Amino acid sequence: MDASAILTSPLVVFIIALFAAGVIYAIGGKIAPQLSKSPEKLSLYACGEDLPPEKVPVSIQMFDYAALFMVFDVIAMTIVLSWGISFGKMHPVSYLAVLYMGLMFIALLILVRRR
């Protein structure tokens, strides 16, 4: 292999990009202005009002949707890619879209039945 083939291989390019990003990050950290931590900056503040010290309850309902989305998305990709069929004239994205819509319908049914 010649030098140009080695330098343009994906692994070497990825390593060079990581190194360059690290160098840029380090230089930026050195030349950036240092922030001072004052009590005013560290105090809680939201929408022009001081927050009360008690904790606000956090609703994790959105995480249920995100978790189901990820699960069914991975299942759809796994099923479509494991079929092992030639897609012929139909694009593989079409198969994935049909399967994905079906799995999302099942996910919505599960969410509706839980409530």
N, C-alpha and C positions, 0 to 999 in steps of 0.2 A: 504494500500500500504506500502511496506517496503521501506527503505531508498535507496536501490540500484535501485529500479524502478523509484523513484522520481528523483534521480541524473542522470539517463540515459534517461529521457524524453527529446524530442527534444527542448522544450522551455527552460528548465533548462540548457541544454548543450549550447544552443545559447547564453543565458545570461552570462554563465561562459566564453565562448569564447570572447564575447564583452568586458567583464571586463578584461580578460587577455590581450587582444589587447590594451586596454586603458592604462593598467599599463606598458606594454612594450613600447608604444608610449611615455608616460610621462618620463620613465627612459631614453629612447633614446634622448629625448629633453634636459634632464639635463646633460648627459655626452657628447653630441655632441659639437664639437668646435663651438664657436660663430663667425659668419662671420662679417667682418668689411665692411661697405658700403663706398667705395671710389668712387670718380667721374669717374675713369676709368672703374670700374665695372658697374656703372649705365648708362654709355653712350651706345648709339646704335652701334651695330657692327654686320656685317654679311659677311661671306666668306672673311675675311681679308680686307674688305673695310668699311670705315665709311659711314653710311647711311645719305642721305640728310634729312633735318628736315621736308620736306613736307610729307604728308601722302601718302602711296601707296594704290591704289584702290584694294579692296578685291573682288574677284569673288566668288559669293555664288551659283554658278551653281551646285556644288557638293551637296549642301544642298537640292536642289530639288530632286536629285536622292535618297538621304538618306531618305527624308520624304516620298517619294512615296514607297520606299522599306518597311519602317516601316508600312505604312498604308496597303499595300497589304499583307504583312506578317501577320499582326493581323487579317485581313479579312479572309485570308486562314485558319488560325488556328480556328477562330470562326466558319466558315462554316463547316469545317471537324468535329469539336468536337460537333457541335449542330445537326448533322444529326441523332444521336441516333440509329444508326444501329449497328448490331453486325458484326464485320469484318470477322468473320469466318476464312477461310484459308488464306485470304489476310491480310497482315500486315497493320496496320493503317498508317504507314509511306508511304506506296505506294499510298494510297488515298491522303494523304497530298502532296506528291510529284507531282502527276498529277494535282491537283488543284493549287498548287503553280506555276507550269510551265505555266498553263493557265493564272493565274493572272499576272505573270511577262510578258507574251506576251502582255496582254492588257496594262500594264504599259509602255512597250516599244512603243507600238502604240501611246499611249497618248503623250509620249515624242517626238516622231518623228513628230507627227502632229502639235505640238506646235512650232516647229522651222520653 
